[in-house]
Amino acid sequence: MEFTSLALFAGVYFLAVASPGPAVAALVARSLSSGFRRSLPFAAGIAAGDLIWFTLTALGLSVLMQSFHGVFVAIKYAGCAYLVYLAWKLWTAPAEAPKPSAAARGEGWRLFLGGIALTLGNPKVMVFFMSILPLVIDLNALTPLAFVEVTALTMPIIGGTMLAYAYAADRARRLVASGRAMRWINRATGGVMAGAAAAIAARG
């Protein structure tokens, strides 16, 4: 692809990724409550979900996927249900910093899959890849090399942006030391996650 086309895509995609939405809210809430490291699987799942959407769109399968609307509705509600579960865990969490455990390590895969489900069912992401992306990139002329080039741009953009949000939230979290403040953070971030789930579930 021409440099100007790649630059245009990078700019539009960055604006779409960086604009706060349910996924960003959920990631920030996760990092605020559990720390930067324990939010990484969730961020990776969000990035993987974007890559899946881009691949489907590039292959021309996004139109076909519209025929299976029920599948994406199920994925959307699965992601929302997991966010509600995380919100409940935060609301009832003890007012102390989380400690590593075998259960916490096993939770990584669940967070990763939760991030994917959240992204695949997020209407904001659907609109970008199914409506806006074709206006920026000529998908009919997308060669395998061009696909690799766009993917090589996509992953650093969404990965870096999500990590920046998670890191900033973690820095803010570290400024709080008292148990009472931590309890309020847990409950506030739990509320944010529940709100993100409700926002996604309410959209078509």
N, C-alpha and C positions, 0 to 999 in steps of 0.2 A: 504494500500500500504506500501511497505517497505520504510524505512527512506531514503535509498540511492536513490530510484526512485523519492521520493518527493523532495529530495534535488536537484537532476538533473533537474527535471521540474522547480523548483523554480529558479535555476540559469539561465537556458535557457530562461525562460519566462521573468525574470528581464532584461536580456540583450535585448530581443525583445522590451519590453515596454520602457526601458530607452533610446534606440537609437532614436535620433531625427527624427521625421517624420512629415507629415502634421498635425496630431492630436496634437502633442506636440507644433508645431509651432503656431497652431490656439489657443491653450490654453494659451501659453505664451503671445501671442498678446492680448488676452482678458484680462488677468490679468494686463498687462502693461497699458492698456487703462482704465480699469474700476475698478481695484483693486482685491484683493484676494477673498473677500466674494462674489462678483458678478461673479466670474469665477467658483465658486463651482458647480452650476448646470451643467455647461458644462463638468467639470471634472467627475461628477457623471454619466453623459450620456455616456462618453467615457468608463468608467468602466462597465456600464450596457451593452454596446455593446459587450465588450469582453466576458462578462458572457453569453450573448445570443449565441455568436459564439461557445464558449466552450460547451454549452449545446447541440447545434445542432450537433457538432462534436461527442460528447460523445454518443448521441442517434443514430448516424449513419445517420443523416439527411443531413449532409453537401453534400454528393454525390447527394442526391435527389435535394438539392437546386440548384445544378449545372444545373439541367434540367429547372429550373426557372430562367435562367440567366437574363432574361428581368426584373424580379422583383428587383434583386439586382442592375441592371444598373439604374433603376428608383430611388431606394433608394440612390444610390451613387450621382446621379445628384441632388436629393432633398437636400442632405447634402451640396453639392457644392454650390447650389443656396443660401442656408441659410448663408454659409460663405461669399459669395459675398455681401449679404444683410448687414451682420455685418460689412464687410469691408467698404461699402458705408457709414454706420452710423458713423463709426470711422473717416472716411475721412472728413465728414461734421460736426463732433461734435465740440462744443465750446471748447475753450482752457481753461478748468477749470475742477476741480475734479467733477465726477458725484455725484448727490445728490439722496438719496433714494426717491422713489415715488411709487404710486400705479402701474403705468405702469412698473416700474423697477421690482416690486415684481411679476407682472404677466409674465414678461419676463423669469422668472426662468424655467417654464415648457417648453417654447419654446427653451431655451438653452439646457435643458436636452434632449429633443427630437432631437435637432440638433446634440448633441454629439453622440447619438445613431445612427442616420442616417449616420453621418460622419464615425463612426467606422464600421458599417455594410457594407459600400461601399468602405472602405479603402483596396486596394489590399494588402498592407503590412500585415494587420490583417488576411485577407483571406489566404494568403500564410502560415502564422504561424499555424493557426488552422487546415487548410485542408491538409497541406503538412508536416510541421515540428513536430507538436504535436504528430501525430501517431508514429513518430520515437522515441519519448521520453517516451510515455505512451502506454502500450498495451491496446488499447481501447476495444478489444474483451474480456479482463478480468476485465474490469472496473465495479466494483460492486457499488450499491448505496452508501455504506459507503466510498468507494474510491472517488466517485464523490464529496461527501461532503468534504472529505479531500482536494482534489485538489481545490475545490471552496474556501475553507477556506484559502488556500494559494494565490489563484488568486486575490481575492479582496483586501487584504492588500498590495500586491505587486503593482498592478496597481494604487490603490487608493493612497498609500503613495507616489509613484513616481510622479503621476500627481499633487498631493498637493505640493510636493517639488518644482516642476517646477513653479507652480502658485505662491507659496510663494516667491521664489527667484525673480521672475519677479515683484511681488508687492514691495519687498524691493528696487529693483532698481528704480521703479517708484517713491517711496517716497523720493528719493534723489533729485528729480526734483521739483522745486517750481515755476519757471517762467511760465507764460502763453504761451510764444513763444515756450519754450521747450516742453510743454504739447501738443501744436498743432503739433509739429514735431513727437512726440511720437504717437499721434493718427493717423497721416497719415502714418508713418512707419509701425505701427502695422496693420493698414488697408491694406497696401500693402502686408504684410506677410500673412494675412488671404486670400486675393485674390490669392496670389501665391500658398497657400496650396490648395485652391479650384481648381486652374488650374492644379496642380500636380496630384491630385486625378482624375480629369476628363480626363487627358491625358493618364492615365495608363489603361491597359486592365483589 
